[in-house]
Structures are given as C-alpha cells and as structure tokens.
Amino acid sequence: MIPVILAGGKGERFWPLSRKHRPKQFLSLDGSGISLLQATAERLLPLTESWEGLWVVTSALLESGVQTQLPQLPHPNILAEPEGRDTAAALTWTTLEVAKRYGEEAVIGFFPADHWIVEPEKFRQTLKAAEVLAKTQDVIVTLGVKPTYPSTGYGYIEQGEEIGIFDGFPAYKVARFTEKPNRETAENFLETGRFSWNGGIFVFRVGVVLAELKTYVPELVSALEVKGKDAYPELKKISIDYALMEKTQKACVLPVEFGWDDLGDWNGLERLLGGDKPNVELTNHVGLDTKGAILFSSNSDEVIVTIGVEDLVVVRDGNVTLIAKKDRTQDIKQVLKQLGDDPKLKELL
C-alpha cells in the first residue's frame, strides 16, 4: 500500500495554539513532544517498505513545515497545493501523480494527519484487510469506526449487504452516508448496530477511483490531468464525500474497533486524557472548586489559577488567552473571522 497523509488542514478550532503556519497537525497535544503528523507517519510506515513509499499532500504554506517535521520524507513525495480546494482536489491530484509513478494497479490509502489512534497494531491489521479487499474487488474501501456514544459531530455510514470476509474482517456495501445527525437520530443509529462513524480513511486501487472520478467529477480530473497543480485556481471547492463517496456504487465499509478520535476541537482532549480526573490539566494549574475544565498552556513556566468555575476551556499561547464554555468551542471559527477583519489583530491567526 502507498499511504498518503492529508496534511493541509487549518485546525482552526484548536486556536490559539493552532495558527496559520502551525496548524493542529504540527502540534503535540498530549505532552509527548510528538506531533499528530509525526505520530500518523510512524503509524503508517510499517505498511510500506520505507519512507520512499509514504506521501504527504499539504498546502504550499505548510510545505516547509512538513519537511521540518518529517525530515526523512523524500521531497518529491510532498505534494504542495497552491491553494485549498478541499479533499476532492487533494485526493484526485495525488491519485493522478501516484498513477504516473506506480501505475493504475497500485493501492493507495488516504489518511487524515490529525487523528488519534490508540491501538496502532489493530489499526494496521485492519488496513491490511482493506488492502486485500481493494486488490481483489473493484471497490472503494472506507473504514467505519464503531461508535462508542451517540455523537452529533461525526458523519455516519450505514452498512448494507455483506460482500465477504477479507483477512478475517467482514466487509459490507455502503447503504448510505449521513452527515452529522441530531442527538435522537444518532441514538437510533447506535441502536440498530448497522452504523459506524465515518473516519475519513479511504483505500482503493488507483484505476478504480480514477474511473469513478471521471464518471462523477470529469471536469476535476481533466483539469488536473492537463494542468496539474496549475489548475487549482479554477477548481471547485468540494469534499471527496460529496464529490464521489455519496454517489458511487462501489463504496464499501470495513467496520473497525480501535480507539479513535478526530480531535475536532479542544473537547477532544477531555475524551483522550480526562479519565476520572476533575479537570484536564496540560499546564501548571491551581484550582479551587473547579471541575470539568480543560486547561492548556504552551509555556511550561506559566500557572493558571481558577476559582469556582465549571466546564471551561482555558488556553494560553504567547500573548493570547482563550476562555470559552466547552459547549461553545465550535464557535472559535467565528472569532477568527472577527480577528481576520481587524488589521491590528490579523497577525494572531
């Protein structure tokens, strides 16, 4: 398999730690000193023979950062998009480039750079099954993560008829994709046992996906075939889910069980690190009557003191302090828009 890491995202909901030149995938959020991008690369390397087999697609703005984070990665294996056009463009351009080098029988796996995987060996076993499935069937494999609670923040995949057992794992045709549901719908999904979270991971043979892309988004493929990355300014901004996965009849799902989180915002740290502690503390913290707080500082010398607060996120980075209710962290993007509109504050992005 040729693992491709999608590392062009901004990770805005982790602001102020995540900034324009230092997005979420470049951060170490658990205090280990290993960034999410580096952890992703380490997880995927055993699937390929060497660093020569690993690829990263990112933005031109972040290209040098990727090289710094992954110095062993050959420079030709870093594809730098001149501007962001969402995941359909990134996947299509990368697949075309891999086809030039390895041909249409090559199997590619696409992986977000900023996910948290607790059991890497189990993760790799699942991917080997996905590779067998992609090699032997004309399908596009997506991994469906078994839900552990009725999340309203994830997309869901409903499994249809079983198509076989591959390397010990059952695979199913995709009956449908559903975007982030409300609470009641999410609870109903869990009760059926037929739904899994959409982990945004895809495994396929190059030729299979190129044929499907030419069917459903022919203008995207033709523009990139003719102009390569020079086509980006004219490309429509669209995700691979909308462009292809929700339309193709070749989608199948491999339900998997391993600790997984997409770390969408600061609340992700509580799911990963909270346990039975009253607060998540990635800083020096002195608290009185404080519970349910997530506290982070990028400066090891700083102390955060709290008195009589609940369910707050407090983040210190440089000259910026973020204080937010935990149920309002999705609104960080709105604040960033305000900062971007203020010439004096744009530098904080």
N, C-alpha and C positions, 0 to 999 in steps of 0.2 A: 504494500500500500504506500501511496505517496501522501503523507499527511500535510495538509495546508492549514495554517493558522490564520484566522481572520483577526487582524490586529489594528484596524483603522478607526475603531470607535472612540468616542469622546469621554464616555463615563461621567457625564455631567452631574448625575445625582450623587456622586461622591465628592463634589466640590465642598469646601475649598481645597481639599487635598489633591483632587484631580483637577488639573489645569490644561490649557491648550497644548502645551509642549510636554506635559507629564500626565497623560490620561490614566484611567483606572488600571489598564493592563500593565503599566510600568510600576505600579505600586505594590509594596508588601503590606498587606492589611492585617496580618496575623502576628506581626512582630518577629517573623522568622528571618527577615532580610532578603527572602527570595520573592521576586515579583510574580504576579499572576502569569505574565507572559513566560517567564523563565520556568515556572512550575509546569505550564502547559507543554512547553518544548521538552522538558525532562520526561513527562508522561508519555509523549508520543515517540520519542527517539527509539525505544525498543521495537516499534512497529516497522521501522525502516532500517536499512543497513548502516547508515551513518548520517552525519549532518548533511551530506550531499543529497540525501533523499527527502529532506524536510524543506518546506516552503513557507513563506510568510507573505501575505498581502496586506499592505498598510497604506497610509496616506503619505504623500511627499513630505508633509510637515513632520511626520514621525519616523521617516526612514532612518535618519542618523541615530535616533533613539533606539530603534530596533537593532541596529548594528552594534551599539554600545551594550545593549542588554544581552545579545546573543552573538558574541564575537566569533564563535566557531562557524556560524552560518555563512555559506558562500554568498557573496554579494549578488550573483545572478539569480539566486533563489529568493531574493526580496523583490516583490513587485510593488512599486510605489504608485498609487493612483494620484493623478494630478489634482483631483477634487473628489469629494464624496458623492457617490451616486447610489448608495445603499447596497445591499448584499447581492442583488441580481447581477449588477455590473461586475462586482468583485469576483463572483463565482464564475461568470461567463468568461471574463478576460483570463483568469487563472487557468481555467479548463482548456482554453484555446492554446495558451502557452505551454501547458503540460503536454498537450497533444503533439505540438511541434517537436518536443524533445523525446517523448516516450511512446507516441502513437495512441490510437483510439482504444486499444485493449487494456491500457493502464487503468488501475483502480485508484481513485482519489478519495480521501476523507477530508471533509471540511470541518474545522473546529473553532469555536469562539475562543479568543485568547484570555478571557477574563472569568471563566467558570471555575468553580471549586469542586474538585472530585476527591472524595475521601478514600476510596479503595481503588488505587490505580491499577492493580493487577486484575481485579474483576473487570474494570473498565476495558483493559486491553484484551481480555478473553472475549468480551462482547464484540469488540471491534474485529477480532479475527473471524468471528462468526459472520459479521456483517460483510467482511471481505469475501468469504466463501459464497455468500448469497449473491453479492454483486458480480462475482466472476461467473457464476453458473446460471443466473437468471437475468433477463432484461428488465431490471428494476432499479429504482432509486430508493436506497435504504435510508430511513431516518430512525434515530434512537428515541424511543419513548420512555421517559423516566417514570417509574411507578410513583404515583402521588402519595405523600405522607400526610397531607392535610388539604382541605378544600381551598386552594389558592385562587385568588381572583386576579393575580398578577401574571400568571403564565397562560400561554396558549395550550390547548389540549388536542390530542389525537385520538380518534375513535378507531379501534381495530375491527376489521371485517373478518372475512373468512381466512382460515389458516392456509398458508401456501406450502408449509413444510417445516422440517426441523433441520437446522443448519449448525453444525458444530455443537450440537446439544441445545441450541436455542430455538424456540418456535418463532416463526415469522408470520405476519398477517398482512393482508391487503389493507390499505388505509381506507376506511369508510368515509371519514371527513376530518377536516381540520376545523377547530373552533377557536376564535380569538378569545381574549380574556373575558371569562363569563362573570355574571354576578354570583353572589355567595350561594344562593339557593340552587342555581344551575350547577355550580362547582360541587356542591354536596351531592346532588343527584348523579353527577358523573362518577364520583367515587363509589357510590352505592352499586352501580352497575358492574364495576370491575373491568369494563371494556375500554376505559380511557386512561391515557398517560399524558404526562407533561411533555410539551414539545421542547426538546433540549437544543434545537438548532444545530444538530450534528447530522451531516449527510455523508453517505458512502455510495459510490457508483462507478461504473465503467465510463470512461471518457466519451466513447462513441454513443452510448445510450443517452447521456444527458445532452450532448450536442444535438442529437436528432430531436429530442423533446423541446429544447430551446428554440430550434429552428421552426418547430411547429407553432409554439405559443408566443414567442417574442422574436420573430425573424429579424426585425429591424435592429434589435440589440446585437444579435450575433453578426449580422452583415456589417454593421458599423465597426465593430471591434475586429472582425476579420480583415477589413480593408485598411483601417487606420490605426489599429492597436490602441494604445492609451491616448493617442491624439484625438480619438473620437469622444472622449469623456465630456467635453463641454456641451455636446449635442445629445447626450444620453438622458433618457427619462429616469427620474429617481424612483426606484421601486424595489421592494424586498423580493428575495427569491421565493418566499412563501406565496405572495400574491402573484408574482410573475409566472411561477411554474408549479409549485407543490400543490396548490389548491385546484389546479386544472388537470394535471397529468393523471393518466390512468395507471401509471407504472409505479406509483408511490407504495411502499410497504413499510411496516413498522416492526422494529425489533424491541419488544418491551424489556426493560432492563431494571435491575435493582442494585444501585450503589448510591452512597451518599453524594448528593449533587445539589448545587445551588448556583444560580446565575448571578448572584451578588448584584442585584439591580440597584440597591441604594444602601444607605447606612444601616438599615434594619437587618440586612444580611449578616452583619457581624454578630448580632444577637442570636440568630439561628445557628451560627457556627460555633460561637465562643461562650454563649450565655450559660448553658448548663443550669445549675441550681443557684448560681450567684445572684445577688440582688441587682447588680449592675455589670455592664461590660466595660472594663477599665483598661484602655491602652494608653495610659498616661499615669502620672502621679496624681492620685485623687484622694482628697479628704472630704468625706460626706457625712452629713447629719440628717437623719430622716429622709434619705434619698433612695429611691428604688426604681427599677425599670429604666435606668438611664444608660445611654451609650456615650462614652467619653473617650476622646482621642486627641492626642497632641503629637505633632511631628517633632517637637523639641523635648528631649529627654530631661531637660532641667526645669521644665515648667510644672506647675502644680495647678490643678483645677479643684476649686472648693465649691461644694454645693450644699444648700441647706433647704430642707423641706420641699424638694421637687420630685416629680414622678414623670416617667415616660418622656424624657427629653433626650435630644441628641445635642451634644456639645463638642464642637471640633475646633481645634486651634491649629492654624498653619501660617507661619510668617506673621504678617500684620493683619490677618483676617480671623475673626471668630464667627462661627455659625452656631446659632442656638435655635432649635426647631422642635416642635412636637413630633413624636415618632410617626404619627399618622399624617404628617404634612410633608414628609421628605420628598414625595413625588413633585412637590411644587418648587423645588430648587431650580428647575429649568426656567420658571417664570422670573425668579430673582436674577438669574444670569442674563435674561433678556434686558431687564432694567439696567444692569451693570453695563451691558454692551451699548446701550443707548446713551450712556453718560461718558463723555470723552475723558473725564478725570478718573473714572473707575474701570475703564476697559482693560487696563493692564492687570486687573485682578482675575481675569478669565483664564 
